[in-house]
């Protein structure tokens, strides 16, 4: 999904770009059967993922029921997805009666999860990340399921290794990552028992103008805050490309469950990225600590084989983010804590 490199002027343009379906997404929806439901639709990813699916169906000239489920705690969230033609159902997915009342459609995207603040409420973290997936997998055992997981289930690996592959055994550091591995195991259990087709998405990390690792680094450089080099390397993928890959992963759901690393092919250096933001802004980065020999890195070669290269290169995203921050546009105000090495989020 190739995009031009013009400056992103406002959130309306940004939202349109990250929900714009590519030709292959449109083609998939022209022939895939069944309606869609997005569980946990109100987070950072859900609204744009569901909107891309709706736009792809419209451009393919087909009619599908597209449903978004969430608590919709932020004012305007529910109305925002509805104006784009997505049905909304409000409720708490941890309420078993509510969950079992949801329509049993053919295609399920599971986006619910708890990361930030996990260490302060571990019982809720495990409930959202492991108990809820068990209930969802059971309710939708006759559907196709794409479930978001995280690259945090992998161990730290050498920075010159190319990143962890799907075949590498997970070594989840900290209870957040352990609970996410529990999420995967629940979907795998149901997939094995009922032959439910499942794709598990190990994402690491998606970025756009308002949130993400690149925004965290840029914000520190442009405000004179120190940039921590302890987690010295990372992977990213433009959120529009991530949405494209995740929707298309529906066709690759299988039993036993299939695992896919979703990220960009580059291993980026925190130091190099900070220096580039310093060059653009005229602010000399302040660094603390030194790069360790290991980092949390994922190898996305299998996803790239299936879906092709991302349409937006990190160098373009860096320039977009710099222009966005320079003009004082809105951020989500949710640091990624990518520099954490002990798994405590």
VOBA-1610 file (N, C-alpha, C; in pm, whole numbers, padded with zeros to 5 digits, always signed):
BEGIN
Unk+00085-00119+00000Unk+00000+00000+00000Unk+00089+00124+00000Unk+00126+00172-00115Unk+00218+00284-00127Unk+00147+00416-00102Unk+00209+00501-00022Unk+00156+00633+00006Unk+00256+00737-00042Unk+00206+00855-00076Unk+00300+00961-00109Unk+00362+01015+00020Unk+00455+01102+00007Unk+00529+01149+00125Unk+00492+01292+00163Unk+00373+01334+00129Unk+00332+01468+00168Unk+00315+01476+00320Unk+00323+01596+00374Unk+00307+01616+00518Unk+00162+01588+00556Unk+00143+01519+00667Unk+00009+01489+00716Unk-00042+01611+00791Unk-00148+01672+00742Unk-00191+01803+00790Unk-00271+01797+00919Unk-00357+01696+00935Unk-00444+01693+01052Unk-00489+01550+01079Unk-00565+01533+01187Unk-00607+01400+01229Unk-00705+01337+01131Unk-00785+01417+01066Unk-00878+01363+00968Unk-00801+01296+00854Unk-00696+01363+00806Unk-00614+01305+00701Unk-00540+01181+00751Unk-00488+01187+00873Unk-00418+01074+00931Unk-00510+00953+00945Unk-00630+00976+00998Unk-00725+00865+01016Unk-00763+00803+00882Unk-00778+00887+00779Unk-00810+00835+00646Unk-00696+00749+00593Unk-00573+00792+00616Unk-00458+00719+00563Unk-00440+00583+00629Unk-00454+00579+00763Unk-00428+00451+00831Unk-00546+00355+00821Unk-00657+00401+00765Unk-00771+00311+00742Unk-00797+00288+00593Unk-00704+00332+00508Unk-00721+00319+00363Unk-00685+00177+00318Unk-00779+00103+00260Unk-00748-00035+00221Unk-00668-00041+00091Unk-00571-00130+00088Unk-00497-00156-00035Unk-00572-00251-00125Unk-00522-00268-00246Unk-00590-00350-00345Unk-00606-00495-00299Unk-00507-00547-00226Unk-00513-00687-00186Unk-00613-00710-00073Unk-00631-00610+00013Unk-00735-00620+00116Unk-00873-00619+00049Unk-00891-00529-00045Unk-01019-00520-00116Unk-01049-00650-00189Unk-00949-00704-00254Unk-00967-00829-00328Unk-01004-00944-00234Unk-00941-00948-00115Unk-00974-01054-00019Unk-01119-01045+00024Unk-01165-00925+00055Unk-01303-00910+00101Unk-01404-00934-00010Unk-01361-00927-00134Unk-01453-00954-00244Unk-01492-01102-00251Unk-01414-01188-00185Unk-01442-01332-00195Unk-01452-01404-00062Unk-01414-01341+00047Unk-01418-01411+00175Unk-01560-01411+00229Unk-01602-01519+00292Unk-01740-01532+00337Unk-01757-01482+00480Unk-01877-01437+00511Unk-01914-01408+00648Unk-01898-01265+00693Unk-01971-01232+00801Unk-01962-01100+00863Unk-01842-01094+00956Unk-01818-00972+01013Unk-01699-00951+01097Unk-01738-00887+01229Unk-01666-00925+01334Unk-01682-00861+01463Unk-01544-00828+01519Unk-01531-00707+01575Unk-01405-00660+01633Unk-01428-00643+01783Unk-01365-00727+01862Unk-01383-00727+02007Unk-01273-00642+02071Unk-01315-00538+02145Unk-01219-00442+02197Unk-01185-00337+02093Unk-01287-00286+02026Unk-01267-00200+01908Unk-01224-00058+01943Unk-01236-00017+02069Unk-01218+00125+02101Unk-01077+00164+02139Unk-00979+00076+02121Unk-00841+00109+02156Unk-00771+00189+02048Unk-00637+00183+02051Unk-00557+00264+01957Unk-00567+00210+01814Unk-00595+00082+01800Unk-00595+00017+01669Unk-00735-00011+01616Unk-00824-00052+01702Unk-00953-00105+01661Unk-01035-00018+01567Unk-01053+00112+01596Unk-01139+00192+01509Unk-01091+00195+01364Unk-00958+00197+01344Unk-00903+00210+01209Unk-00899+00074+01139Unk-00882-00032+01216Unk-00886-00166+01159Unk-01028-00196+01109Unk-01127-00166+01191Unk-01266-00189+01151Unk-01306-00099+01035Unk-01259+00025+01039Unk-01292+00118+00930Unk-01229+00072+00799Unk-01105+00020+00803Unk-01042-00031+00682Unk-01122-00148+00626Unk-01169-00236+00713Unk-01251-00349+00667Unk-01378-00299+00601Unk-01443-00199+00659Unk-01567-00145+00602Unk-01539-00080+00467Unk-01433-00003+00458Unk-01400+00062+00331Unk-01365-00042+00224Unk-01296-00148+00265Unk-01261-00253+00169Unk-01386-00321+00115Unk-01481-00349+00203Unk-01607-00411+00159Unk-01682-00318+00065Unk-01687-00189+00098Unk-01756-00092+00013Unk-01690-00086-00125Unk-01557-00082-00128Unk-01488-00072-00255Unk-01496-00201-00336Unk-01514-00313-00266Unk-01534-00441-00334Unk-01677-00458-00383Unk-01765-00368-00339Unk-01905-00374-00381Unk-01983-00484-00314Unk-01944-00519-00191Unk-02016-00624-00119Unk-02068-00570+00014Unk-02168-00637+00067Unk-02230-00595+00192Unk-02201-00698+00300Unk-02136-00654+00405Unk-02111-00738+00521Unk-02150-00662+00647Unk-02195-00736+00745Unk-02219-00678+00876Unk-02085-00665+00948Unk-02050-00543+00987Unk-01924-00518+01058Unk-01958-00457+01193Unk-01918-00528+01299Unk-01961-00497+01435Unk-01839-00464+01521Unk-01848-00358+01599Unk-01743-00324+01695Unk-01797-00332+01836Unk-01726-00402+01922Unk-01769-00423+02061Unk-01665-00364+02155Unk-01711-00286+02253Unk-01623-00228+02355Unk-01709-00166+02463Unk-01644-00121+02569Unk-01718-00048+02672Unk-01746+00097+02629Unk-01666+00150+02536Unk-01683+00287+02485Unk-01689+00387+02600Unk-01585+00388+02682Unk-01582+00474+02801Unk-01550+00620+02768Unk-01482+00643+02657Unk-01448+00781+02618Unk-01562+00842+02538Unk-01608+00961+02575Unk-01718+01024+02502Unk-01686+01037+02353Unk-01783+01002+02271Unk-01771+01017+02127Unk-01715+00895+02055Unk-01658+00797+02128Unk-01600+00679+02063Unk-01705+00601+01986Unk-01817+00576+02051Unk-01922+00495+01990Unk-01976+00563+01864Unk-02004+00691+01876Unk-02058+00766+01763Unk-01958+00774+01649Unk-01827+00780+01684Unk-01724+00792+01582Unk-01719+00670+01491Unk-01727+00549+01549Unk-01722+00431+01463Unk-01854+00412+01389Unk-01965+00453+01451Unk-02094+00436+01386Unk-02106+00524+01261Unk-02044+00642+01264Unk-02056+00732+01148Unk-01983+00677+01026Unk-01897+00578+01048Unk-01826+00514+00937Unk-01892+00383+00897Unk-02014+00361+00943Unk-02091+00246+00897Unk-02065+00118+00973Unk-02007+00129+01093Unk-01978+00012+01175Unk-02082+00003+01286Unk-02145-00112+01301Unk-02237-00134+01412Unk-02160-00130+01542Unk-02224-00081+01648Unk-02158-00082+01777Unk-02244-00155+01880Unk-02176-00230+01967Unk-02241-00295+02079Unk-02158-00262+02202Unk-02220-00197+02302Unk-02148-00153+02421Unk-02166-00254+02534Unk-02056-00287+02599Unk-02064-00378+02712Unk-01926-00424+02756Unk-01923-00492+02868Unk-01798-00542+02927Unk-01778-00687+02884Unk-01673-00710+02808Unk-01648-00845+02758Unk-01618-00944+02869Unk-01575-00896+02985Unk-01551-00987+03097Unk-01680-01036+03162Unk-01792-00974+03127Unk-01924-01020+03173Unk-01967-01136+03083Unk-01966-01256+03137Unk-01993-01374+03056Unk-02130-01366+02988Unk-02231-01315+03060Unk-02364-01306+03000Unk-02363-01212+02880Unk-02291-01100+02892Unk-02281-01009+02779Unk-02207-01075+02664Unk-02096-01139+02693Unk-02016-01202+02588Unk-02096-01306+02512Unk-02167-01391+02584Unk-02241-01498+02517Unk-02365-01447+02445Unk-02401-01319+02469Unk-02514-01260+02396Unk-02471-01204+02261Unk-02340-01197+02236Unk-02292-01138+02111Unk-02319-01230+01993Unk-02342-01172+01876Unk-02369-01255+01758Unk-02250-01341+01722Unk-02276-01463+01680Unk-02169-01557+01643Unk-02144-01549+01493Unk-02066-01449+01454Unk-02035-01426+01313Unk-01916-01512+01272Unk-01889-01514+01142Unk-01786-01602+01087Unk-01644-01556+01119Unk-01621-01423+01119Unk-01485-01370+01128Unk-01470-01282+01252Unk-01375-01319+01338Unk-01359-01253+01467Unk-01218-01195+01477Unk-01210-01067+01516Unk-01083-01003+01547Unk-01083-00969+01696Unk-00988-01027+01768Unk-00979-01005+01913Unk-00868-00905+01941Unk-00906-00787+01991Unk-00812-00678+02014Unk-00797-00641+02160Unk-00878-00697+02248Unk-00876-00657+02389Unk-00746-00699+02455Unk-00697-00616+02545Unk-00575-00649+02618Unk-00543-00542+02719Unk-00461-00577+02817Unk-00418-00482+02919Unk-00266-00488+02929Unk-00201-00372+02912Unk-00056-00364+02925Unk-00016-00259+03026Unk-00047-00133+03000Unk+00002-00026+03086Unk-00074-00027+03218Unk+00001-00027+03327Unk-00057-00043+03459Unk-00073-00187+03499Unk-00024-00278+03413Unk-00040-00422+03441Unk+00020-00460+03574Unk+00138-00406+03605Unk+00208-00445+03728Unk+00133-00398+03852Unk+00045-00297+03838Unk-00030-00245+03952Unk-00161-00318+03975Unk-00205-00399+03880Unk-00329-00474+03896Unk-00316-00607+03824Unk-00236-00695+03882Unk-00205-00821+03814Unk-00325-00913+03798Unk-00418-00922+03895Unk-00535-01007+03872Unk-00617-00963+03750Unk-00638-00831+03735Unk-00712-00782+03619Unk-00634-00806+03490Unk-00502-00789+03497Unk-00418-00815+03380Unk-00437-00958+03331Unk-00432-01053+03424Unk-00450-01193+03385Unk-00593-01220+03338Unk-00691-01154+03400Unk-00830-01173+03358Unk-00850-01128+03214Unk-00800-01008+03181Unk-00818-00953+03047Unk-00735-01030+02945Unk-00612-01065+02982Unk-00519-01122+02884Unk-00525-01273+02872Unk-00582-01343+02970Unk-00587-01490+02963Unk-00727-01548+02983Unk-00796-01502+03088Unk-00931-01554+03116Unk-01029-01514+03007Unk-01028-01387+02968Unk-01118-01341+02862Unk-01094-01414+02730Unk-00969-01430+02685Unk-00947-01507+02561Unk-01004-01649+02568Unk-00997-01712+02684Unk-01054-01846+02696Unk-01204-01843+02670Unk-01273-01743+02727Unk-01417-01731+02705Unk-01449-01698+02560Unk-01373-01604+02503Unk-01397-01563+02364Unk-01374-01680+02269Unk-01265-01752+02289Unk-01234-01864+02201Unk-01343-01970+02207Unk-01396-01994+02326Unk-01504-02092+02339Unk-01631-02046+02270Unk-01666-01919+02287Unk-01789-01867+02226Unk-01781-01867+02074Unk-01661-01840+02022Unk-01643-01828+01877Unk-01566-01947+01818Unk-01584-02063+01877Unk-01508-02180+01831Unk-01546-02225+01690Unk-01661-02180+01639Unk-01702-02215+01503Unk-01670-02104+01402Unk-01592-02004+01446Unk-01555-01891+01360Unk-01409-01902+01319Unk-01367-01807+01233Unk-01224-01783+01210Unk-01183-01671+01304Unk-01067-01684+01370Unk-01026-01586+01470Unk-00886-01533+01439Unk-00874-01401+01441Unk-00744-01334+01441Unk-00732-01265+01577Unk-00630-01302+01654Unk-00614-01248+01789Unk-00480-01176+01802Unk-00485-01055+01855Unk-00363-00980+01880Unk-00289-01038+02000Unk-00160-01062+01982Unk-00071-01094+02092Unk+00039-00987+02092Unk+00159-01024+02128Unk+00267-00926+02138Unk+00401-00994+02121Unk+00496-00920+02065Unk+00633-00969+02058Unk+00699-00979+02194Unk+00634-00926+02298Unk+00690-00933+02433Unk+00695-01076+02487Unk+00632-01172+02421Unk+00642-01310+02467Unk+00778-01371+02432Unk+00857-01302+02350Unk+00990-01350+02316Unk+01092-01303+02420Unk+01205-01372+02430Unk+01313-01323+02514Unk+01388-01210+02445Unk+01472-01140+02518Unk+01565-01046+02457Unk+01668-01126+02378Unk+01700-01079+02258Unk+01794-01151+02171Unk+01907-01057+02129Unk+02013-01113+02080Unk+02125-01032+02034Unk+02079-00933+01927Unk+02133-00814+01933Unk+02086-00709+01843Unk+02125-00734+01697Unk+02221-00824+01676Unk+02259-00857+01539Unk+02197-00988+01491Unk+02096-01037+01563Unk+02039-01169+01534Unk+01933-01167+01424Unk+01879-01050+01394Unk+01767-01042+01301Unk+01632-01059+01368Unk+01632-01084+01500Unk+01506-01092+01574Unk+01453-01233+01589Unk+01362-01249+01684Unk+01301-01379+01711Unk+01207-01420+01599Unk+01209-01548+01565Unk+01119-01604+01465Unk+01002-01675+01534Unk+00896-01698+01458Unk+00777-01762+01513Unk+00808-01901+01570Unk+00908-01967+01516Unk+00943-02101+01562Unk+01026-02102+01690Unk+01073-01983+01732Unk+01153-01976+01854Unk+01064-01994+01977Unk+01110-02068+02076Unk+01028-02086+02197Unk+01013-01954+02272Unk+00893-01922+02320Unk+00874-01798+02397Unk+00940-01809+02534Unk+00990-01697+02581Unk+01043-01685+02717Unk+00988-01554+02770Unk+00866-01559+02820Unk+00794-01437+02858Unk+00853-01379+02987Unk+00902-01253+02978Unk+00964-01185+03091Unk+00860-01096+03158Unk+00827-01126+03284Unk+00731-01046+03358Unk+00588-01096+03339Unk+00501-01057+03430Unk+00365-01111+03429Unk+00280-01060+03313Unk+00308-00940+03263Unk+00234-00895+03145Unk+00258-00991+03029Unk+00384-01017+02999Unk+00417-01107+02888Unk+00367-01248+02916Unk+00375-01292+03043Unk+00326-01425+03078Unk+00176-01436+03055Unk+00103-01331+03091Unk-00043-01334+03071Unk-00077-01332+02923Unk+00005-01265+02842Unk-00018-01265+02697Unk+00012-01402+02637Unk+00112-01469+02691Unk+00137-01606+02648Unk+00020-01695+02688Unk-00037-01667+02805Unk-00159-01737+02844Unk-00272-01714+02745Unk-00284-01593+02694Unk-00384-01563+02591Unk-00363-01653+02469Unk-00239-01661+02424Unk-00211-01745+02308Unk-00248-01891+02336Unk-00213-01939+02454Unk-00239-02080+02486Unk-00389-02110+02488Unk-00470-02014+02532Unk-00614-02037+02534Unk-00670-02050+02392Unk-00626-01960+02304Unk-00670-01971+02165Unk-00616-02099+02100Unk-00494-02136+02135Unk-00437-02258+02080Unk-00514-02381+02128Unk-00554-02380+02254Unk-00629-02494+02310Unk-00760-02514+02235Unk-00835-02405+02217Unk-00963-02417+02148Unk-00943-02452+02001Unk-00839-02396+01940Unk-00808-02429+01801Unk-00781-02578+01786Unk-00704-02633+01879Unk-00673-02776+01873Unk-00796-02862+01899Unk-00875-02823+01997Unk-00989-02906+02039Unk-01102-02905+01937Unk-01132-02785+01882Unk-01249-02771+01796Unk-01213-02746+01650Unk-01085-02751+01618Unk-01038-02724+01481Unk-01073-02583+01437Unk-01072-02491+01531Unk-01101-02351+01502Unk-00981-02287+01430Unk-01000-02228+01312Unk-00888-02159+01245Unk-00850-02031+01320Unk-00724-02019+01358Unk-00677-01906+01439Unk-00545-01854+01383Unk-00531-01720+01381Unk-00402-01655+01359Unk-00371-01572+01482Unk-00252-01590+01538Unk-00205-01512+01652Unk-00104-01409+01603Unk-00134-01281+01626Unk-00051-01171+01577Unk+00043-01125+01686Unk+00172-01151+01668Unk+00271-01098+01761Unk+00322-00966+01705Unk+00267-00857+01757Unk+00293-00722+01705Unk+00406-00656+01784Unk+00493-00581+01711Unk+00610-00528+01781Unk+00685-00426+01692Unk+00655-00300+01683Unk+00544-00221+01734Unk+00481-00147+01617Unk+00352-00106+01629Unk+00293-00020+01527Unk+00311+00126+01569Unk+00323+00214+01468Unk+00347+00356+01496Unk+00261+00441+01404Unk+00225+00558+01457Unk+00162+00663+01377Unk+00202+00796+01439Unk+00130+00905+01409Unk+00176+01036+01450Unk+00150+01068+01597Unk+00049+01001+01657Unk+00006+01038+01792Unk+00059+00947+01900Unk+00123+00837+01860Unk+00159+00735+01957Unk+00266+00644+01898Unk+00351+00589+01984Unk+00445+00487+01938Unk+00588+00518+01978Unk+00676+00423+01956Unk+00815+00435+01994Unk+00880+00557+01931Unk+00854+00580+01803Unk+00915+00694+01735Unk+00867+00827+01795Unk+00740+00834+01833Unk+00687+00955+01899Unk+00754+00974+02034Unk+00774+00865+02108Unk+00839+00875+02238Unk+00979+00934+02224Unk+01056+00882+02128Unk+01193+00930+02108Unk+01193+01075+02061Unk+01108+01106+01964Unk+01101+01242+01912Unk+01064+01342+02021Unk+00967+01307+02103Unk+00921+01397+02210Unk+01034+01428+02307Unk+01113+01326+02341Unk+01224+01348+02434Unk+01330+01438+02371Unk+01365+01413+02248Unk+01466+01494+02181Unk+01421+01640+02170Unk+01295+01660+02132Unk+01247+01795+02105Unk+01216+01874+02230Unk+01211+01806+02347Unk+01189+01876+02474Unk+01312+01870+02565Unk+01422+01815+02514Unk+01545+01813+02590Unk+01553+01708+02699Unk+01461+01610+02696Unk+01465+01503+02795Unk+01565+01396+02753Unk+01624+01326+02851Unk+01721+01222+02814Unk+01656+01103+02747Unk+01725+01048+02648Unk+01682+00929+02576Unk+01759+00810+02631Unk+01686+00710+02682Unk+01748+00592+02742Unk+01791+00495+02632Unk+01919+00459+02632Unk+01971+00369+02530Unk+01978+00223+02574Unk+01930+00193+02695Unk+01944+00056+02747Unk+01880-00046+02653Unk+01759-00017+02604Unk+01697-00099+02499Unk+01729-00029+02368Unk+01845-00059+02314Unk+01904+00025+02211Unk+01852+00005+02070Unk+01771-00101+02048Unk+01724-00133+01913Unk+01579-00178+01919Unk+01508-00160+01807Unk+01366-00192+01806Unk+01318-00208+01663Unk+01196-00262+01649Unk+01129-00272+01518Unk+01001-00190+01521Unk+00960-00137+01407Unk+00831-00068+01397Unk+00767-00099+01262Unk+00637-00073+01256Unk+00562-00080+01130Unk+00456+00029+01133Unk+00439+00097+01021Unk+00335+00200+01005Unk+00198+00136+01031Unk+00114+00206+01106Unk-00013+00145+01147Unk-00102+00109+01028Unk-00099+00187+00924Unk-00177+00153+00805Unk-00133+00020+00745Unk-00002-00003+00741Unk+00049-00132+00692Unk+00014-00244+00788Unk+00022-00217+00917Unk-00016-00318+01015Unk-00162-00358+00999Unk-00250-00259+00982Unk-00392-00289+00963Unk-00413-00377+00839Unk-00345-00343+00732Unk-00351-00420+00608Unk-00310-00565+00632Unk-00196-00585+00698Unk-00145-00720+00722Unk-00239-00799+00813Unk-00290-00734+00918Unk-00376-00804+01013Unk-00506-00850+00948Unk-00568-00763+00869Unk-00691-00804+00801Unk-00664-00921+00706Unk-00555-00914+00632Unk-00525-01021+00536Unk-00484-01151+00605Unk-00441-01142+00731Unk-00403-01263+00804Unk-00523-01354+00831Unk-00644-01300+00813Unk-00764-01380+00830Unk-00762-01503+00739Unk-00712-01485+00618Unk-00707-01596+00522Unk-00607-01704+00560Unk-00517-01672+00651Unk-00412-01767+00687Unk-00438-01832+00823Unk-00558-01807+00879Unk-00594-01873+01004Unk-00602-02023+00981Unk-00556-02099+01078Unk-00553-02244+01063Unk-00561-02311+01201Unk-00576-02441+01197Unk-00568-02523+01318Unk-00467-02634+01294Unk-00365-02647+01380Unk-00332-02565+01497Unk-00310-02418+01460Unk-00323-02331+01561Unk-00315-02187+01538Unk-00184-02148+01472Unk-00193-02049+01383Unk-00075-01997+01315Unk-00027-01872+01388Unk+00104-01860+01407Unk+00164-01742+01469Unk+00230-01659+01361Unk+00208-01528+01365Unk+00271-01437+01269Unk+00331-01317+01343Unk+00461-01294+01322Unk+00523-01170+01368Unk+00487-01059+01270Unk+00430-00951+01323Unk+00397-00836+01239Unk+00481-00718+01284Unk+00574-00677+01200Unk+00654-00558+01221Unk+00729-00529+01092Unk+00806-00421+01092Unk+00884-00389+00973Unk+01011-00472+00966Unk+01076-00474+00850Unk+01195-00557+00832Unk+01321-00498+00893Unk+01319-00368+00926Unk+01441-00300+00971Unk+01461-00318+01122Unk+01586-00331+01163Unk+01624-00317+01303Unk+01675-00175+01321Unk+01598-00094+01393Unk+01631+00048+01408Unk+01711+00072+01536Unk+01801+00167+01530Unk+01883+00207+01644Unk+01819+00327+01714Unk+01800+00318+01846Unk+01747+00431+01922Unk+01838+00552+01906Unk+01968+00529+01913Unk+02063+00640+01900Unk+02051+00707+01763Unk+02046+00626+01657Unk+02038+00683+01523Unk+01908+00759+01501Unk+01797+00702+01550Unk+01668+00769+01534Unk+01667+00901+01611Unk+01719+00900+01733Unk+01725+01023+01813Unk+01812+01128+01744Unk+01923+01085+01689Unk+02009+01180+01619Unk+01941+01239+01496Unk+01858+01158+01429Unk+01785+01211+01313Unk+01682+01313+01357Unk+01610+01285+01466Unk+01517+01387+01517Unk+01593+01511+01564Unk+01715+01490+01617Unk+01797+01604+01655Unk+01838+01687+01535Unk+01873+01620+01425Unk+01910+01692+01303Unk+01793+01773+01250Unk+01674+01712+01250Unk+01555+01781+01197Unk+01516+01900+01284Unk+01527+01885+01415Unk+01476+01987+01507Unk+01582+02088+01550Unk+01709+02054+01530Unk+01815+02141+01579Unk+01845+02121+01727Unk+01785+02021+01789Unk+01810+01991+01930Unk+01906+01873+01942Unk+02014+01892+02013Unk+02111+01783+02030Unk+02056+01684+02133Unk+02040+01556+02097Unk+01985+01459+02192Unk+02075+01442+02314Unk+02009+01417+02428Unk+02077+01384+02552Unk+02056+01235+02577Unk+02162+01160+02592Unk+02150+01015+02609Unk+02189+00974+02751Unk+02122+00870+02800Unk+02162+00806+02925Unk+02176+00657+02900Unk+02261+00593+02978Unk+02289+00450+02966Unk+02353+00418+02830Unk+02385+00293+02812Unk+02445+00248+02687Unk+02369+00129+02631Unk+02384+00108+02503Unk+02313-00001+02437Unk+02359-00136+02494Unk+02263-00219+02534Unk+02293-00356+02575Unk+02316-00442+02451Unk+02369-00560+02471Unk+02394-00650+02359Unk+02268-00720+02312Unk+02158-00705+02390Unk+02032-00770+02355Unk+01919-00668+02351Unk+01812-00704+02282Unk+01694-00618+02273Unk+01573-00705+02237Unk+01454-00646+02249Unk+01330-00715+02211Unk+01309-00691+02062Unk+01336-00792+01982Unk+01331-00778+01836Unk+01257-00896+01775Unk+01183-00869+01669Unk+01108-00974+01599Unk+01150-00981+01453Unk+01155-01102+01403Unk+01184-01127+01262Unk+01052-01143+01188Unk+01024-01054+01093Unk+00894-01053+01025Unk+00901-01113+00885Unk+01004-01193+00857Unk+01022-01243+00720Unk+00904-01327+00672Unk+00839-01400+00761Unk+00725-01482+00718Unk+00607-01394+00677Unk+00577-01293+00755Unk+00469-01200+00719Unk+00501-01127+00589Unk+00625-01089+00571Unk+00663-01019+00448Unk+00653-01112+00328Unk+00679-01240+00349Unk+00661-01337+00240Unk+00514-01347+00200Unk+00426-01342+00299Unk+00282-01354+00272Unk+00221-01225+00217Unk+00265-01111+00271Unk+00195-00985+00244Unk+00276-00885+00163Unk+00405-00908+00147Unk+00489-00811+00079Unk+00548-00709+00175Unk+00625-00615+00122Unk+00691-00514+00203Unk+00590-00408+00249Unk+00610-00351+00368Unk+00526-00237+00410Unk+00536-00123+00310Unk+00430-00047+00298Unk+00427+00061+00201Unk+00496+00188+00247Unk+00517+00203+00379Unk+00575+00327+00433Unk+00705+00292+00506Unk+00813+00356+00466Unk+00944+00331+00526Unk+00960+00413+00654Unk+01035+00363+00754Unk+01055+00440+00878Unk+01108+00581+00857Unk+01191+00602+00755Unk+01245+00737+00731Unk+01134+00836+00699Unk+01031+00789+00629Unk+00915+00874+00600Unk+00836+00902+00726Unk+00816+00800+00807Unk+00740+00817+00932Unk+00811+00915+01025Unk+00943+00905+01032Unk+01021+00996+01116Unk+00997+01141+01074Unk+00999+01166+00944Unk+00977+01303+00897Unk+00836+01349+00926Unk+00738+01259+00906Unk+00600+01294+00938Unk+00584+01329+01086Unk+00644+01248+01172Unk+00631+01270+01317Unk+00696+01402+01357Unk+00812+01430+01301Unk+00878+01557+01333Unk+00787+01674+01297Unk+00729+01673+01177Unk+00641+01783+01135Unk+00517+01791+01224Unk+00467+01676+01265Unk+00347+01670+01351Unk+00377+01734+01486Unk+00490+01696+01547Unk+00526+01750+01678Unk+00563+01897+01669Unk+00633+01935+01562Unk+00674+02074+01545Unk+00553+02167+01542Unk+00443+02119+01483Unk+00323+02204+01473Unk+00231+02190+01594Unk+00273+02113+01693Unk+00198+02104+01819Unk+00068+02027+01812Unk+00057+01936+01720Unk-00068+01859+01707Unk-00083+01759+01821Unk-00203+01708+01836Unk-00240+01625+01950Unk-00165+01492+01953Unk-00124+01452+02073Unk-00070+01319+02099Unk-00164+01246+02193Unk-00154+01114+02196Unk-00239+01037+02287Unk-00190+01044+02431Unk-00064+01081+02451Unk-00013+01092+02587Unk+00003+00958+02657Unk+00034+00854+02580Unk+00051+00719+02636Unk+00188+00666+02596Unk+00289+00688+02679Unk+00423+00637+02647Unk+00422+00486+02632Unk+00503+00436+02541Unk+00507+00291+02515Unk+00590+00215+02618Unk+00681+00285+02687Unk+00775+00221+02780Unk+00858+00114+02707Unk+00892+00142+02582Unk+00969+00047+02503Unk+01105+00017+02565Unk+01155+00110+02649Unk+01288+00093+02707Unk+01289-00008+02823Unk+01171-00054+02866Unk+01165-00150+02976Unk+01230-00282+02938Unk+01317-00333+03025Unk+01387-00459+02998Unk+01347-00571+03095Unk+01274-00537+03200Unk+01237-00638+03300Unk+01092-00685+03289Unk+01019-00637+03186Unk+00882-00682+03165Unk+00779-00619+03255Unk+00817-00520+03334Unk+00723-00458+03429Unk+00665-00331+03368Unk+00544-00343+03315Unk+00476-00229+03252Unk+00369-00170+03342
//
